[in-house]
Amino acid sequence: MNEMRAMIDETAEKIFRDLCTKDLVDAAEKGEWPEALWRALEDAGLTRAAVPEALGGSGGNIGDAMAVLRQAGRYAAPIPLAETIIAGWLLDQSETTVPDGPLTVAFSAEGEPIGSRAAWASRATRIVHLVRGDNSAILQLLGKDASTIESGTNLAGEPRETIHVSIGFTDAIALPEGFDVLRAWELGALCRAVQMAGALETIIALTIEHANVREQFGRPIASFQAVRQQIAVMAGHAAAACKAAEYAADRFDEPDATLAIATAKARVGEAAGIVAETAHQVHGAIGITHEHALHQYTRRLWAWRDEYGNEPHWQAVIGRQIAAAGADGIWQMIAGG
């Protein structure tokens, strides 16, 4: 981590530590918008860390934005930070100034009825709508008056709504010739992988803390070999998943990043199931109570692992890339970076 990214990471961690409490997450699930948290991040330039200064951003790159997003995952931050990063990246591709406020994205195909799922649409100031054609793609920067929104939530209580766009394509924003629309989807997968990596780290910390203070038969349960083994296994899966997410974040701007992103999303998704299950086993009944914080993280893991492609989807992508490389190219894919 270079000096600039370390400073971004430290700043983000302090903001989330000070403002993103369990009570704030609970309140957000009841519909309360965490204005102070969002404002602090926006004032620090962290919501647009990967947007060029000329377009209203902080002039960093995707790796910088992922450092902020990982901290958001560590604190189960109930804000559309990932969606704002994706929207800002899309607007950057079209050299369009990124507006203030929380943003979200929606995807649809030209000629199909527009009823796209969009995270946090009811809280976003603008919706960046990516429309895929046969050989091209366009963007629309929509206000809430240009669509109707059907409410809904995911397992974590985060808004996952359906938007119905009510205007045509006369206001389309051109994307560069040859723009690969799959890159936006891959960025979404990377964002979820990084968020999940952050959540995994907190779950490990919560589990170790609980095992050290919870006593059974007169001693902490962490002293029992079976419990230590469970924690070691989940920590190993979490460490591997986090490293895969870090690697993919650093590779996103490279043209051959698909394999790294596919590996990260698949590996983090696999770890999510194992870590969440084991964490609840170690915590026992207290882990599922509303008063404990564990469920805020495990529910997010279960929700995020299916967004922007689940493990089978990305494992299939990996398989196709390996098949295309052929027997002579597999080692280069694995070892060549």
N, C-alpha and C positions, 0 to 999 in steps of 0.2 A: 504494500500500500504506500503510494507516494505521499509527500507531505500535504499536498492540497486535499487529497481524498481523506487523509487522516483527520484533517481539520473539519471537513464536511461531516464525517462520521461522528466526531466528538460533539459537534454542534447539534446534530440531529438527535443523538442519544440524550443530551441534556434536555432538549425541548420535550421529548417523549417522556423522559423520566419525571420531569416536573409537572407535566400537564396531562399525560395519558394514564390516568388512574383506573382502577377497576370500576369505581363508581361512574367515571365518565363513559366507559365502555357499556356498562349496564344502562345508563341513561340514553345512550345512542341507540341501543336496541329497542328502546321504547319510543324512538322517534325524535330525540333531541339532537340538534346539530351541534357538534363541538367547535363552536366559532373561535374560541380562544386558541385552541390547538391549531386549527387551520391558519388562522391569522399569524401566529408565531412562525409557522413554517414558511408561509408566503413572504412575510417580512424579511426572513433570513435568506430568501432566494432559493429555498430548498425544493419547492414544488415545481420549479422549472430549471433544475440543476443541469439538465442535458440540452437546454434550448440555447441557441446562440444569442449573444447580447443584442445583436441587431434586430432580433425578432422578439425581444422582450424577456429573454432568459438570463441565466447566470454564466453562460459560456462554457459549461462543462461537457461531459459526454455521458453515454449511457451507463458506464461503470460508476460514475459519480452518483447518478440518480439511483442506481441499484444499492449503493451504500446507504442512502437515506431510506429506501424501501425496506431493506433488511431490518433496520432499526424499527420501522413501523410494524413489521411482522413480530419483532420481539416484544412489542407492547400491545399487540392486537388492536392497533390504531383504527378506529371506525371512521375512516375518511377515504375518499376516492383518489388516493395518491397514485396508485398504479394506473388508473384510468387517465388521470391528468398527464402522467408521463407518456403514455401511448398517444394521447391526443396531441400533445406538444410535439412529439416526434413526427407524427403525420403532417402537422402544419409546417414543421421545419422542412419536410421533403418538398413541399409546394412553395416554400419561401414566403409563408404567410405569417404575419405577426400573431403571436399567441396571446389571447385575451386573458385578463385577470380572472381570478376565481377558480373554483373547482370545475373540472371538465370531465366529460365522459366520451366514450366511443360507441358507435353502433356499426354493424356490418350488414350489408345486404347485396343482392345480385340484381343487375339491371333486368327489368322486365318481370321480376317477381314481386308479389305483394309485400309491402314493407311493413313488417311487424317484428322488428328486431329486438332481441333482448339487449338491455343496456344496464350496466351496473350504476347505481347512484344517479339515475337520470333525473329524479325529482329534486336532487340537491345540486345538480350541475348548473352553472350559469350558461354554458353552451354545450351543445352536442356536436361532436365531429363525426359525421356520417360518411363512411367509406362505401362507395358503390362500385362493385366489380362488374365490368363488362367482359365481352369475349376476349378482347385483346388489349384492354385498357382499363383504367380505373379513374374515378373522380372523387373529389371530396365536397361535402357541404358543411358549412359552419352554421348550425341551426340554433336559434333561440327556442325557448319553451313554447312560444306562441306558434311555432311551426310544426308542432307535433302534439299528439295526445299520449298520455302516459298511463298505462295500467300498472297498478301497484303490485308488489310481490317482494319476497325476501328469500334469501338462501338459508341454509341450516344454521349459519352463524348470526342470523338476524340482520344481515346487511341487505340494503335495497338491491333487488334484481328485478327490474321492471321491463315491460314491453312498451316500446314506443311505436307509434303509427305516424309516419311523416305525412303531412298534408299539403306539401308544396312540390312543384316540379323541379327540374334540373336546370332552370335558367340561371341560377346563382352558383353554378358549379365552379369549383376551384380545380384547376388543372394540376395533375401530378406529372412528374418527369416521364418522358417516353421510355417505355420498357420497365416502369416501376413494378416491382414484384409485390403483389398484395399479400403474399404469404409472409412477407417480412413483418407486417403489422401483427399477424396472428402469432408469429414466433416471438415477437416482443411481448405480447400478452402472456404467452407460456413462460417466458423468462421472468416476467414480473411475478407471476404466481409462484414459480419455483423459489424465487428469492424471498418472497413473503413467507412461504412455508419454511424455508431454511431458518429465518429469524424466529418463527414460532417454535420450531423444533428445539432451538437453543434454550428458549425459556422453559419449555416443558421438561427438558433434562434438568435444568436448574431447580425447578419446583419439585421434581421427583427426588433429587438428591437431598434437598432441604427437608422434605417430608420424612424421608427414610432415616435421616439423622436425628429427628426430634420425636418421631412416633415410636413409642416403646411397647414391647410385647414380651411377656415373661421377664420383666424387670430390666430389659436392655433395648437399645434402639434396634429397629428392624434392619437397619443398614449393616448390623453386625452378623446377620444370618447369611450364610453362603448363597442360598437360593435367591435372596433379594439382590445381593451384590452381583450375581450372575445376570439377573434380569436387567439391572441398570447398565451393566457393561455391554450387553448386547444392544440395548436401545441407543446407548451413547455411540457405539460403533456405527450403527446405521445412520444416526444423525450426523456424525462427522463426515462420513462418505457423501451424504446428500449435500451437506453444506459446501464441501469442496467442489462438487460437481456444479453447484449453482454459482460459486465464485468464478470458476473457470469459464462457464458460459457467459457470465456478465462481462468478463474481460475480452471475450471473443466476439461479442455481438457485432461490432463494426467491421469485422472481417467478412469477406464474401462467402467463406465456407463455414459459417457459424451454425448451420442447421444441425449438424451432428451433435455439437456441444449442447445446444439448446434441447434437442430431443433427449439426450442422455440425462441432462439435468432434470427435466420435468418428469421423466420416467423414474429416475432414481429417487428423487424427492417424494414422489407419490408413493413409491414402495415403502420408503422409510416412514411416511406419515401413518400408514396403517399399523406398522409394527410398534412405533413409538407411542402412538395414542393408546393402543390396546394395553401395552405394558405399563404405561404411566397410570392408567386407571386401575390396573391390577395392584400396583404398589400402593396407590393412594387409598384403595378400598372405597367404602361408601362416601367418604367425604369429598372425593374427587368429582362426584356428579351433583353435589349440592350447589345451589345458586350462590351461597356465601363464599365458596372457594373459587379461585381464579382459573383452575385447570381447564374447566369446560370452555372458557372463552377461547382458548388456544386449540383444543382438540376439535371443537366444532368448526373452527376455521380450516384446520387441516382437511377435515372430511369434505368441506364445501369447496375449497380451492383446488383439491386434487382433480376434480372433474371439470374445472373450467379451463378453457383453451386447450382441450385435449387431455384425456386421462392416460394412464400408463399404457394400456394396449394400443392406443392411437400412436403414441410416440415410439413405442417399441417397434411398431410396424414401419415407421419412418426409418428407424435405425436399421431394420432388416433390409429395407429396399436399398438403402445406401451401401450396405455391405455387399448385397447381391450385385449392385451396379459396379462396385469396385473390382469384383472378381477375386479369385484366389491370390493373384499377385499383388493386389492393392490393399488387402486387409491390414497387413502389418503396418503399412504406411499410414493408414487411417488411425490405427491405435497409437503408434509411437511417434508419428511425424508431426502431431499437433495441428 
